[in-house]
Amino acid sequence: MLSKKIEDVLNEQINAELYSAYLYVSMGAYFRSVKLNGFAAWMENQAKEEEEHAKKIYDYVNKRSGRVALKLIKEPPFEWKSPMDVFEDTYVHEQEVTKSIERLTNLSDGEKDYATSSFLQWFVDEQVEEEYSVLQILERLRMIKDSNQGLLMLDAELGKRG
């Protein structure tokens, strides 16, 4: 059984994961509007992953006899100056998610909730991958700078993400 404190922060994390999905859908819409459909597809796939993360926590709370309490999801931004700006925001966002997962892990460790600590380890590992993936794209965008050809090549590559 979950403590009330753990249940509350897990519910907050569900909301954060759903916000992440909403943010990535918004970023995908931005990319569609500037005809970078590969970037859009990458973001849309990212949104699906975030929904899966939320569902994973939702299922866990229920398995531990907790109560899922969904909250209002804040409105994400929808305008950016460039693909670089989008991925800079994405990287900062993923770092914030990492901090949130770390706070959850610290809390569950402090409460000696070993089941939740074990469950959260997957998210800790996932965040390493999330940050790395976004940073790789961001670094490539920095390399290509104002090259439309480079941007289109990266767009084609990102569109292959399954």
CNS distance restraints for C-alpha pairs under 8 A (distance, minus, plus):
assign (resid   1 and name CA) (resid  64 and name CA) 5.00 0.50 0.50
assign (resid   1 and name CA) (resid  65 and name CA) 5.75 0.50 0.50
assign (resid   1 and name CA) (resid  66 and name CA) 6.94 0.50 0.50
assign (resid   2 and name CA) (resid   6 and name CA) 6.13 0.50 0.50
assign (resid   2 and name CA) (resid   7 and name CA) 5.90 0.50 0.50
assign (resid   2 and name CA) (resid  61 and name CA) 7.73 0.50 0.50
assign (resid   2 and name CA) (resid  64 and name CA) 6.06 0.50 0.50
assign (resid   2 and name CA) (resid  65 and name CA) 7.05 0.50 0.50
assign (resid   2 and name CA) (resid  66 and name CA) 6.08 0.50 0.50
assign (resid   3 and name CA) (resid   7 and name CA) 6.07 0.50 0.50
assign (resid   4 and name CA) (resid   8 and name CA) 6.04 0.50 0.50
assign (resid   5 and name CA) (resid   9 and name CA) 6.40 0.50 0.50
assign (resid   6 and name CA) (resid  10 and name CA) 6.06 0.50 0.50
assign (resid   6 and name CA) (resid 104 and name CA) 7.85 0.50 0.50
assign (resid   6 and name CA) (resid 107 and name CA) 7.46 0.50 0.50
assign (resid   6 and name CA) (resid 108 and name CA) 6.91 0.50 0.50
assign (resid   7 and name CA) (resid  11 and name CA) 6.18 0.50 0.50
assign (resid   7 and name CA) (resid  61 and name CA) 6.97 0.50 0.50
assign (resid   7 and name CA) (resid  66 and name CA) 6.30 0.50 0.50
assign (resid   7 and name CA) (resid  67 and name CA) 7.26 0.50 0.50
assign (resid   7 and name CA) (resid  68 and name CA) 7.92 0.50 0.50
assign (resid   8 and name CA) (resid  12 and name CA) 6.26 0.50 0.50
assign (resid   9 and name CA) (resid  13 and name CA) 6.15 0.50 0.50
assign (resid   9 and name CA) (resid 104 and name CA) 6.89 0.50 0.50
assign (resid  10 and name CA) (resid  14 and name CA) 6.25 0.50 0.50
assign (resid  10 and name CA) (resid  57 and name CA) 6.93 0.50 0.50
assign (resid  10 and name CA) (resid  61 and name CA) 7.39 0.50 0.50
assign (resid  10 and name CA) (resid 104 and name CA) 7.63 0.50 0.50
assign (resid  11 and name CA) (resid  15 and name CA) 6.41 0.50 0.50
assign (resid  11 and name CA) (resid  58 and name CA) 7.82 0.50 0.50
assign (resid  11 and name CA) (resid  68 and name CA) 6.17 0.50 0.50
assign (resid  11 and name CA) (resid  69 and name CA) 6.16 0.50 0.50
assign (resid  11 and name CA) (resid  70 and name CA) 6.95 0.50 0.50
assign (resid  12 and name CA) (resid  16 and name CA) 6.22 0.50 0.50
assign (resid  13 and name CA) (resid  17 and name CA) 6.07 0.50 0.50
assign (resid  13 and name CA) (resid  54 and name CA) 7.52 0.50 0.50
assign (resid  13 and name CA) (resid  57 and name CA) 7.83 0.50 0.50
assign (resid  13 and name CA) (resid 100 and name CA) 7.57 0.50 0.50
assign (resid  13 and name CA) (resid 101 and name CA) 7.92 0.50 0.50
assign (resid  14 and name CA) (resid  18 and name CA) 6.23 0.50 0.50
assign (resid  14 and name CA) (resid  53 and name CA) 7.85 0.50 0.50
assign (resid  14 and name CA) (resid  54 and name CA) 4.76 0.50 0.50
assign (resid  14 and name CA) (resid  55 and name CA) 7.64 0.50 0.50
assign (resid  14 and name CA) (resid  57 and name CA) 6.33 0.50 0.50
assign (resid  14 and name CA) (resid  58 and name CA) 6.77 0.50 0.50
assign (resid  14 and name CA) (resid  70 and name CA) 7.69 0.50 0.50
assign (resid  15 and name CA) (resid  19 and name CA) 6.07 0.50 0.50
assign (resid  15 and name CA) (resid  54 and name CA) 7.47 0.50 0.50
assign (resid  15 and name CA) (resid  70 and name CA) 6.76 0.50 0.50
assign (resid  15 and name CA) (resid  71 and name CA) 6.49 0.50 0.50
assign (resid  15 and name CA) (resid  72 and name CA) 7.80 0.50 0.50
assign (resid  15 and name CA) (resid  73 and name CA) 6.59 0.50 0.50
assign (resid  16 and name CA) (resid  20 and name CA) 6.15 0.50 0.50
assign (resid  16 and name CA) (resid  97 and name CA) 7.70 0.50 0.50
assign (resid  17 and name CA) (resid  21 and name CA) 6.35 0.50 0.50
assign (resid  17 and name CA) (resid  50 and name CA) 5.47 0.50 0.50
assign (resid  17 and name CA) (resid  51 and name CA) 6.61 0.50 0.50
assign (resid  17 and name CA) (resid  53 and name CA) 6.44 0.50 0.50
assign (resid  17 and name CA) (resid  54 and name CA) 5.23 0.50 0.50
assign (resid  18 and name CA) (resid  22 and name CA) 6.20 0.50 0.50
assign (resid  18 and name CA) (resid  50 and name CA) 6.53 0.50 0.50
assign (resid  18 and name CA) (resid  51 and name CA) 5.94 0.50 0.50
assign (resid  18 and name CA) (resid  54 and name CA) 6.17 0.50 0.50
assign (resid  18 and name CA) (resid  73 and name CA) 7.25 0.50 0.50
assign (resid  19 and name CA) (resid  23 and name CA) 5.98 0.50 0.50
assign (resid  19 and name CA) (resid  73 and name CA) 5.84 0.50 0.50
assign (resid  19 and name CA) (resid  74 and name CA) 6.89 0.50 0.50
assign (resid  19 and name CA) (resid  76 and name CA) 7.64 0.50 0.50
assign (resid  20 and name CA) (resid  24 and name CA) 6.16 0.50 0.50
assign (resid  20 and name CA) (resid  47 and name CA) 6.93 0.50 0.50
assign (resid  20 and name CA) (resid  50 and name CA) 6.20 0.50 0.50
assign (resid  21 and name CA) (resid  25 and name CA) 6.20 0.50 0.50
assign (resid  21 and name CA) (resid  46 and name CA) 7.18 0.50 0.50
assign (resid  21 and name CA) (resid  47 and name CA) 4.03 0.50 0.50
assign (resid  21 and name CA) (resid  48 and name CA) 6.68 0.50 0.50
assign (resid  21 and name CA) (resid  49 and name CA) 7.65 0.50 0.50
assign (resid  21 and name CA) (resid  50 and name CA) 5.06 0.50 0.50
assign (resid  21 and name CA) (resid  51 and name CA) 5.91 0.50 0.50
assign (resid  22 and name CA) (resid  26 and name CA) 6.26 0.50 0.50
assign (resid  22 and name CA) (resid  47 and name CA) 6.85 0.50 0.50
assign (resid  22 and name CA) (resid  76 and name CA) 6.82 0.50 0.50
assign (resid  23 and name CA) (resid  27 and name CA) 6.21 0.50 0.50
assign (resid  23 and name CA) (resid  47 and name CA) 7.71 0.50 0.50
assign (resid  23 and name CA) (resid  76 and name CA) 5.23 0.50 0.50
assign (resid  23 and name CA) (resid  77 and name CA) 7.24 0.50 0.50
assign (resid  24 and name CA) (resid  28 and name CA) 5.99 0.50 0.50
assign (resid  24 and name CA) (resid  43 and name CA) 5.30 0.50 0.50
assign (resid  24 and name CA) (resid  44 and name CA) 6.42 0.50 0.50
assign (resid  24 and name CA) (resid  46 and name CA) 6.52 0.50 0.50
assign (resid  24 and name CA) (resid  47 and name CA) 5.15 0.50 0.50
assign (resid  25 and name CA) (resid  29 and name CA) 6.19 0.50 0.50
assign (resid  25 and name CA) (resid  43 and name CA) 6.55 0.50 0.50
assign (resid  25 and name CA) (resid  44 and name CA) 5.71 0.50 0.50
assign (resid  25 and name CA) (resid  47 and name CA) 5.94 0.50 0.50
assign (resid  26 and name CA) (resid  30 and name CA) 6.31 0.50 0.50
assign (resid  26 and name CA) (resid  76 and name CA) 6.85 0.50 0.50
assign (resid  26 and name CA) (resid  77 and name CA) 7.12 0.50 0.50
assign (resid  26 and name CA) (resid  78 and name CA) 5.59 0.50 0.50
assign (resid  27 and name CA) (resid  31 and name CA) 6.32 0.50 0.50
assign (resid  27 and name CA) (resid  40 and name CA) 7.19 0.50 0.50
assign (resid  27 and name CA) (resid  43 and name CA) 6.53 0.50 0.50
assign (resid  27 and name CA) (resid  78 and name CA) 6.60 0.50 0.50
assign (resid  27 and name CA) (resid  86 and name CA) 7.00 0.50 0.50
assign (resid  28 and name CA) (resid  32 and name CA) 6.18 0.50 0.50
assign (resid  28 and name CA) (resid  39 and name CA) 7.03 0.50 0.50
assign (resid  28 and name CA) (resid  40 and name CA) 4.06 0.50 0.50
assign (resid  28 and name CA) (resid  41 and name CA) 6.82 0.50 0.50
assign (resid  28 and name CA) (resid  42 and name CA) 7.68 0.50 0.50
assign (resid  28 and name CA) (resid  43 and name CA) 5.07 0.50 0.50
assign (resid  28 and name CA) (resid  44 and name CA) 5.80 0.50 0.50
assign (resid  29 and name CA) (resid  33 and name CA) 6.20 0.50 0.50
assign (resid  29 and name CA) (resid  40 and name CA) 6.71 0.50 0.50
assign (resid  29 and name CA) (resid  78 and name CA) 7.83 0.50 0.50
assign (resid  30 and name CA) (resid  34 and name CA) 6.58 0.50 0.50
assign (resid  30 and name CA) (resid  40 and name CA) 7.62 0.50 0.50
assign (resid  30 and name CA) (resid  78 and name CA) 6.49 0.50 0.50
assign (resid  30 and name CA) (resid  79 and name CA) 6.69 0.50 0.50
assign (resid  30 and name CA) (resid  80 and name CA) 7.56 0.50 0.50
assign (resid  31 and name CA) (resid  35 and name CA) 6.16 0.50 0.50
assign (resid  31 and name CA) (resid  36 and name CA) 5.10 0.50 0.50
assign (resid  31 and name CA) (resid  37 and name CA) 6.34 0.50 0.50
assign (resid  31 and name CA) (resid  39 and name CA) 6.15 0.50 0.50
assign (resid  31 and name CA) (resid  40 and name CA) 4.98 0.50 0.50
assign (resid  31 and name CA) (resid  83 and name CA) 7.77 0.50 0.50
assign (resid  32 and name CA) (resid  36 and name CA) 5.75 0.50 0.50
assign (resid  32 and name CA) (resid  37 and name CA) 5.47 0.50 0.50
assign (resid  32 and name CA) (resid  40 and name CA) 5.75 0.50 0.50
assign (resid  36 and name CA) (resid  40 and name CA) 6.31 0.50 0.50
assign (resid  36 and name CA) (resid 152 and name CA) 7.70 0.50 0.50
assign (resid  36 and name CA) (resid 155 and name CA) 6.18 0.50 0.50
assign (resid  37 and name CA) (resid  41 and name CA) 6.01 0.50 0.50
assign (resid  37 and name CA) (resid 155 and name CA) 7.02 0.50 0.50
assign (resid  37 and name CA) (resid 159 and name CA) 6.84 0.50 0.50
assign (resid  38 and name CA) (resid  42 and name CA) 6.26 0.50 0.50
assign (resid  38 and name CA) (resid 154 and name CA) 8.00 0.50 0.50
assign (resid  38 and name CA) (resid 155 and name CA) 4.57 0.50 0.50
assign (resid  38 and name CA) (resid 156 and name CA) 5.48 0.50 0.50
assign (resid  38 and name CA) (resid 157 and name CA) 7.05 0.50 0.50
assign (resid  38 and name CA) (resid 158 and name CA) 5.06 0.50 0.50
assign (resid  38 and name CA) (resid 159 and name CA) 3.49 0.50 0.50
assign (resid  38 and name CA) (resid 160 and name CA) 7.31 0.50 0.50
assign (resid  39 and name CA) (resid  43 and name CA) 6.33 0.50 0.50
assign (resid  39 and name CA) (resid 155 and name CA) 5.44 0.50 0.50
assign (resid  39 and name CA) (resid 158 and name CA) 5.75 0.50 0.50
assign (resid  39 and name CA) (resid 159 and name CA) 6.31 0.50 0.50
assign (resid  40 and name CA) (resid  44 and name CA) 6.10 0.50 0.50
assign (resid  40 and name CA) (resid 159 and name CA) 7.71 0.50 0.50
assign (resid  41 and name CA) (resid  45 and name CA) 6.14 0.50 0.50
assign (resid  41 and name CA) (resid 158 and name CA) 7.36 0.50 0.50
assign (resid  41 and name CA) (resid 159 and name CA) 5.63 0.50 0.50
assign (resid  41 and name CA) (resid 161 and name CA) 7.56 0.50 0.50
assign (resid  42 and name CA) (resid  46 and name CA) 6.21 0.50 0.50
assign (resid  42 and name CA) (resid 158 and name CA) 5.80 0.50 0.50
assign (resid  42 and name CA) (resid 159 and name CA) 6.19 0.50 0.50
assign (resid  42 and name CA) (resid 161 and name CA) 6.24 0.50 0.50
assign (resid  43 and name CA) (resid  47 and name CA) 6.14 0.50 0.50
assign (resid  44 and name CA) (resid  48 and name CA) 6.46 0.50 0.50
assign (resid  45 and name CA) (resid  49 and name CA) 6.42 0.50 0.50
assign (resid  45 and name CA) (resid 161 and name CA) 7.75 0.50 0.50
assign (resid  45 and name CA) (resid 162 and name CA) 7.47 0.50 0.50
assign (resid  46 and name CA) (resid  50 and name CA) 6.36 0.50 0.50
assign (resid  47 and name CA) (resid  51 and name CA) 6.34 0.50 0.50
assign (resid  48 and name CA) (resid  52 and name CA) 6.30 0.50 0.50
assign (resid  49 and name CA) (resid  53 and name CA) 6.27 0.50 0.50
assign (resid  50 and name CA) (resid  54 and name CA) 6.30 0.50 0.50
assign (resid  51 and name CA) (resid  55 and name CA) 6.22 0.50 0.50
assign (resid  52 and name CA) (resid  56 and name CA) 6.08 0.50 0.50
assign (resid  53 and name CA) (resid  57 and name CA) 6.48 0.50 0.50
assign (resid  54 and name CA) (resid  58 and name CA) 6.09 0.50 0.50
assign (resid  55 and name CA) (resid  59 and name CA) 6.02 0.50 0.50
assign (resid  56 and name CA) (resid  60 and name CA) 6.24 0.50 0.50
assign (resid  57 and name CA) (resid  61 and name CA) 6.15 0.50 0.50
assign (resid  58 and name CA) (resid  62 and name CA) 6.41 0.50 0.50
assign (resid  58 and name CA) (resid  68 and name CA) 6.53 0.50 0.50
assign (resid  59 and name CA) (resid  63 and name CA) 6.14 0.50 0.50
assign (resid  60 and name CA) (resid  64 and name CA) 6.25 0.50 0.50
assign (resid  61 and name CA) (resid  65 and name CA) 6.50 0.50 0.50
assign (resid  61 and name CA) (resid  66 and name CA) 4.97 0.50 0.50
assign (resid  61 and name CA) (resid  67 and name CA) 6.61 0.50 0.50
assign (resid  61 and name CA) (resid  68 and name CA) 6.60 0.50 0.50
assign (resid  62 and name CA) (resid  66 and name CA) 5.26 0.50 0.50
assign (resid  62 and name CA) (resid  67 and name CA) 6.46 0.50 0.50
assign (resid  62 and name CA) (resid  68 and name CA) 7.10 0.50 0.50
assign (resid  80 and name CA) (resid  85 and name CA) 6.16 0.50 0.50
assign (resid  80 and name CA) (resid  86 and name CA) 6.21 0.50 0.50
assign (resid  81 and name CA) (resid  85 and name CA) 6.19 0.50 0.50
assign (resid  81 and name CA) (resid  86 and name CA) 7.93 0.50 0.50
assign (resid  82 and name CA) (resid  86 and name CA) 6.54 0.50 0.50
assign (resid  83 and name CA) (resid  87 and name CA) 6.34 0.50 0.50
assign (resid  83 and name CA) (resid 141 and name CA) 7.82 0.50 0.50
assign (resid  84 and name CA) (resid  88 and name CA) 6.05 0.50 0.50
assign (resid  84 and name CA) (resid 138 and name CA) 6.65 0.50 0.50
assign (resid  84 and name CA) (resid 141 and name CA) 6.11 0.50 0.50
assign (resid  84 and name CA) (resid 142 and name CA) 7.39 0.50 0.50
assign (resid  85 and name CA) (resid  89 and name CA) 6.16 0.50 0.50
assign (resid  86 and name CA) (resid  90 and name CA) 6.10 0.50 0.50
assign (resid  87 and name CA) (resid  91 and name CA) 5.99 0.50 0.50
assign (resid  87 and name CA) (resid 134 and name CA) 6.91 0.50 0.50
assign (resid  87 and name CA) (resid 137 and name CA) 7.48 0.50 0.50
assign (resid  87 and name CA) (resid 138 and name CA) 5.74 0.50 0.50
assign (resid  88 and name CA) (resid  92 and name CA) 6.34 0.50 0.50
assign (resid  88 and name CA) (resid 138 and name CA) 6.76 0.50 0.50
assign (resid  89 and name CA) (resid  93 and name CA) 6.02 0.50 0.50
assign (resid  90 and name CA) (resid  94 and name CA) 6.15 0.50 0.50
assign (resid  90 and name CA) (resid 134 and name CA) 7.06 0.50 0.50
assign (resid  91 and name CA) (resid  95 and name CA) 6.27 0.50 0.50
assign (resid  91 and name CA) (resid 131 and name CA) 6.45 0.50 0.50
assign (resid  91 and name CA) (resid 134 and name CA) 5.93 0.50 0.50
assign (resid  91 and name CA) (resid 135 and name CA) 6.53 0.50 0.50
assign (resid  91 and name CA) (resid 138 and name CA) 7.98 0.50 0.50
assign (resid  92 and name CA) (resid  96 and name CA) 6.35 0.50 0.50
assign (resid  93 and name CA) (resid  97 and name CA) 6.33 0.50 0.50
assign (resid  94 and name CA) (resid  98 and name CA) 6.18 0.50 0.50
assign (resid  94 and name CA) (resid 127 and name CA) 7.36 0.50 0.50
assign (resid  94 and name CA) (resid 130 and name CA) 6.88 0.50 0.50
assign (resid  94 and name CA) (resid 131 and name CA) 5.96 0.50 0.50
assign (resid  95 and name CA) (resid  99 and name CA) 6.36 0.50 0.50
assign (resid  95 and name CA) (resid 131 and name CA) 6.87 0.50 0.50
assign (resid  96 and name CA) (resid 100 and name CA) 6.28 0.50 0.50
assign (resid  97 and name CA) (resid 101 and name CA) 6.24 0.50 0.50
assign (resid  97 and name CA) (resid 127 and name CA) 7.66 0.50 0.50
assign (resid  98 and name CA) (resid 102 and name CA) 6.14 0.50 0.50
assign (resid  98 and name CA) (resid 124 and name CA) 7.22 0.50 0.50
assign (resid  98 and name CA) (resid 127 and name CA) 5.81 0.50 0.50
assign (resid  99 and name CA) (resid 103 and name CA) 6.17 0.50 0.50
assign (resid 100 and name CA) (resid 104 and name CA) 6.33 0.50 0.50
assign (resid 101 and name CA) (resid 105 and name CA) 6.14 0.50 0.50
assign (resid 101 and name CA) (resid 120 and name CA) 7.44 0.50 0.50
assign (resid 101 and name CA) (resid 123 and name CA) 6.96 0.50 0.50
assign (resid 101 and name CA) (resid 124 and name CA) 6.60 0.50 0.50
assign (resid 102 and name CA) (resid 106 and name CA) 6.08 0.50 0.50
assign (resid 102 and name CA) (resid 124 and name CA) 7.27 0.50 0.50
assign (resid 103 and name CA) (resid 107 and name CA) 6.13 0.50 0.50
assign (resid 104 and name CA) (resid 108 and name CA) 6.15 0.50 0.50
assign (resid 104 and name CA) (resid 120 and name CA) 7.81 0.50 0.50
assign (resid 105 and name CA) (resid 109 and name CA) 6.04 0.50 0.50
assign (resid 105 and name CA) (resid 116 and name CA) 7.89 0.50 0.50
assign (resid 105 and name CA) (resid 117 and name CA) 5.77 0.50 0.50
assign (resid 105 and name CA) (resid 120 and name CA) 6.43 0.50 0.50
assign (resid 105 and name CA) (resid 121 and name CA) 7.94 0.50 0.50
assign (resid 106 and name CA) (resid 110 and name CA) 6.01 0.50 0.50
assign (resid 107 and name CA) (resid 111 and name CA) 6.17 0.50 0.50
assign (resid 108 and name CA) (resid 112 and name CA) 6.03 0.50 0.50
assign (resid 108 and name CA) (resid 113 and name CA) 5.04 0.50 0.50
assign (resid 108 and name CA) (resid 114 and name CA) 6.99 0.50 0.50
assign (resid 108 and name CA) (resid 116 and name CA) 6.16 0.50 0.50
assign (resid 108 and name CA) (resid 117 and name CA) 5.59 0.50 0.50
assign (resid 109 and name CA) (resid 113 and name CA) 6.09 0.50 0.50
assign (resid 109 and name CA) (resid 114 and name CA) 6.75 0.50 0.50
assign (resid 109 and name CA) (resid 117 and name CA) 6.17 0.50 0.50
assign (resid 113 and name CA) (resid 117 and name CA) 6.30 0.50 0.50
assign (resid 114 and name CA) (resid 118 and name CA) 6.00 0.50 0.50
assign (resid 115 and name CA) (resid 119 and name CA) 6.14 0.50 0.50
assign (resid 116 and name CA) (resid 120 and name CA) 6.02 0.50 0.50
assign (resid 117 and name CA) (resid 121 and name CA) 6.42 0.50 0.50
assign (resid 118 and name CA) (resid 122 and name CA) 7.75 0.50 0.50
assign (resid 119 and name CA) (resid 123 and name CA) 7.80 0.50 0.50
assign (resid 120 and name CA) (resid 124 and name CA) 6.37 0.50 0.50
assign (resid 121 and name CA) (resid 125 and name CA) 6.27 0.50 0.50
assign (resid 122 and name CA) (resid 126 and name CA) 6.04 0.50 0.50
assign (resid 123 and name CA) (resid 127 and name CA) 6.05 0.50 0.50
assign (resid 124 and name CA) (resid 128 and name CA) 6.73 0.50 0.50
assign (resid 125 and name CA) (resid 129 and name CA) 6.76 0.50 0.50
assign (resid 126 and name CA) (resid 130 and name CA) 6.13 0.50 0.50
assign (resid 127 and name CA) (resid 131 and name CA) 6.01 0.50 0.50
assign (resid 128 and name CA) (resid 132 and name CA) 6.16 0.50 0.50
assign (resid 129 and name CA) (resid 133 and name CA) 6.00 0.50 0.50
assign (resid 130 and name CA) (resid 134 and name CA) 6.29 0.50 0.50
assign (resid 131 and name CA) (resid 135 and name CA) 5.97 0.50 0.50
assign (resid 132 and name CA) (resid 136 and name CA) 6.13 0.50 0.50
assign (resid 133 and name CA) (resid 137 and name CA) 6.64 0.50 0.50
assign (resid 134 and name CA) (resid 138 and name CA) 6.14 0.50 0.50
assign (resid 135 and name CA) (resid 139 and name CA) 5.97 0.50 0.50
assign (resid 136 and name CA) (resid 140 and name CA) 6.27 0.50 0.50
assign (resid 137 and name CA) (resid 141 and name CA) 6.19 0.50 0.50
assign (resid 138 and name CA) (resid 142 and name CA) 6.28 0.50 0.50
assign (resid 139 and name CA) (resid 143 and name CA) 6.30 0.50 0.50
assign (resid 140 and name CA) (resid 144 and name CA) 6.31 0.50 0.50
assign (resid 141 and name CA) (resid 145 and name CA) 6.07 0.50 0.50
assign (resid 141 and name CA) (resid 151 and name CA) 7.41 0.50 0.50
assign (resid 144 and name CA) (resid 150 and name CA) 5.59 0.50 0.50
assign (resid 144 and name CA) (resid 151 and name CA) 6.91 0.50 0.50
assign (resid 147 and name CA) (resid 151 and name CA) 6.21 0.50 0.50
assign (resid 148 and name CA) (resid 152 and name CA) 6.11 0.50 0.50
assign (resid 149 and name CA) (resid 153 and name CA) 6.20 0.50 0.50
assign (resid 150 and name CA) (resid 154 and name CA) 6.19 0.50 0.50
assign (resid 151 and name CA) (resid 155 and name CA) 6.03 0.50 0.50
assign (resid 152 and name CA) (resid 156 and name CA) 6.19 0.50 0.50
assign (resid 153 and name CA) (resid 157 and name CA) 6.32 0.50 0.50
assign (resid 154 and name CA) (resid 158 and name CA) 6.08 0.50 0.50
assign (resid 155 and name CA) (resid 159 and name CA) 6.14 0.50 0.50
assign (resid 156 and name CA) (resid 160 and name CA) 6.91 0.50 0.50
assign (resid 157 and name CA) (resid 161 and name CA) 7.61 0.50 0.50
